[in-house]
Amino acid sequence: MFVYGILAGGQPSYCIFAAHKKLSGFCPAINPTSLNLQPMNKIAMVDLKRQYEKIKPEIDQAISDVINSTAFINGPAVRAFQEDLEKYLDVKHVIPCANGTDALQVAMMALGIKPGDEVITTNFTFIATAEVIALLGYTPVVVDVDPETFNIDPDAVRRAITPKTKAVVPVHLFGQCADMEAMLEIAKEYNLFVIEDACQAIGADYIFADGSHKKAGTIGHVGCTSFFPSKNLGCYGDGGAIFTNDDELAKQLRVVVNHGMTVRYYHDYVGVNSRLDSIQAAVLKVKLARLDEYAVARNRAASFYDKAFGNHPKLKIPVRFERSTHVFHQYTLVTDGIDRAALIDFLARRDIPAMIYYPVPLHMQKAYIDPRYQEGDFPVTEHLCKTVVSLPMHTELDEEQLNYITTSVLEFVNQ
Ligand SMILES: *Cc1c(COP(=O)(O)O)cnc(C)c1O
C-alpha cells in the first residue's frame, strides 16, 4: 500500500490512497473528489487521543489534584462527580462502582433476587448482562429484539414470563432507549423489577407518550452504566455507576458495593468490593460537563452516514425510535446481499476499522448453550448477528474522514 500526501497551495492537505496503483513521486493536480482520499488523521473506531488533546489541561489538572490530595479511594472527587451526575440525570441517587458489569451484579443482589429466579434480557447484547445473571445463580432467559431498533421486544418479554420471573433487563443498545413504557407496564402487571442496562446510552432521553422526558437508566427501578473508556462517558480506566430514585434501594446498593457492611466492620449481607477510584471520578467530572456536546458530535457523524447510505438498497441505516433521543454509542448498518467479511476486509485495507457488534447471539455462545434454545429460535437476533456492521463512531470524526469512510463503503457495495 502506497500512501503519500499532496500539499496544494492554500488547500487542505490530502493523502492519496493508491493500494492497487503504484504511484510514486509528486502527484499532479487531480480532482480530489474523483479519488479515494486518505484523510490526514488516522481513523479509529473510537478516537480517545484527539478527544483528550482538546481537554488536556483540565484533565491533567484534575488528575494531579487527586494525586496531591492522596484521597485515592472515596475521596471528595468521587462525591463531586456523583453529585454532578445526579443533577445531570435528575435522579436521587447515583452509586459509583468499579465497572458496568459490577453495576448490573450489585443491582441484582440489592434487589434480593434469589438463585433459581428467572431474569429476562435481550439476546442481542454484550455478554455482561447474561453473565451476571448466570454468575448469581439465576436463570438467564433471553428474548428476541425488535428488527428496527435492535432493542428488547416487549411482546417477546411477555411470552417469556413464568411464575419464576423476577426481573427484566432491557439494554438500551447502541445509544437509544428500549421501549420503556412497555417495560414498565409489563413489570407492573407481573410484579417484576426493571433493571436498565444503560451502559451504551448515558445521556439519552426517553420521551414518554405525554411528552415528559427521563434520562436512560432513571426510568426503571434501577439503572446501570459503565464508564469504560470507549463508552459515551468514558474514564481512563474502569468505572461504573448505579442509579435509582428509591431511597431504600439506594441504601441497600451502598451496602452491597461495600462488602455488605451496614456499620463499620459489621457485615449484614454478603456483598462485594466495587469502587470508583478518585482519579477516574475526577476525569469523569471533566467529561460529564461535555457529554451533551459529545452527543451532538456523534449525531453529526451519524447524519453524515445517513445521508450517504440512506437510499442504498443494500444498506439499512439505524432506525430512530420515536420515544428516544439517540446518543450513537455505535453507528450500525444492516447489510443486505453483500459479503460482510469482504467489506470489512476492503475497509481494513484502507485503514478504516469496522466492527461486528455482535457476531453471536447469547443463546449460541458456548458457555450459555442451553437445551431450552435452538438455532432458529430467535430469527431477528440471528439475522442481525449475520448482517450488522458498525462504522467508526466517536466525538472527533471530521468531514474528511467521514467522506473517506462513506466513499469507500459505497465503492465496495456498488462494485
Ligand atoms: C460495556 C457494557 C457492559 C459492561 O461494562 P464494563 O464496564 O465493561 O463492565 C454491560 N452491558 C453493556 C450493554 C455494555 O455495553
The ligand as an SDF file (V2000), in Angstrom:
LIG
                    3D

 15 15  0  0  0  0  0  0  0  0999 V2000
  -19.8910   -2.1470   28.2690 C   0  0  0  0  0  0  0  0  0  0  0  0
  -21.1280   -2.8390   28.6070 C   0  0  0  0  0  0  0  0  0  0  0  0
  -21.2770   -3.5310   29.8170 C   0  0  0  0  0  0  0  0  0  0  0  0
  -20.1530   -3.7590   30.7880 C   0  0  0  0  0  0  0  0  0  0  0  0
  -19.4480   -2.6560   31.1900 O   0  0  0  0  0  0  0  0  0  0  0  0
  -17.9720   -2.8410   31.8230 P   0  0  0  0  0  0  0  0  0  0  0  0
  -17.6780   -1.5190   32.4260 O   0  0  0  0  0  0  0  0  0  0  0  0
  -17.0660   -3.1770   30.6910 O   0  0  0  0  0  0  0  0  0  0  0  0
  -18.0430   -3.9160   32.8300 O   0  0  0  0  0  0  0  0  0  0  0  0
  -22.5100   -4.0970   30.1000 C   0  0  0  0  0  0  0  0  0  0  0  0
  -23.5380   -4.0090   29.2460 N   0  0  0  0  0  0  0  0  0  0  0  0
  -23.4190   -3.3810   28.0630 C   0  0  0  0  0  0  0  0  0  0  0  0
  -24.6060   -3.3180   27.1590 C   0  0  0  0  0  0  0  0  0  0  0  0
  -22.2180   -2.7850   27.7020 C   0  0  0  0  0  0  0  0  0  0  0  0
  -22.1130   -2.1780   26.5160 O   0  0  0  0  0  0  0  0  0  0  0  0
  1  2  1  0
  2  3  1  0
  2 14  2  0
  3  4  1  0
  3 10  2  0
  4  5  1  0
  5  6  1  0
  6  7  2  0
  6  8  1  0
  6  9  1  0
 10 11  1  0
 11 12  2  0
 12 13  1  0
 12 14  1  0
 14 15  1  0
M  END
$$$$
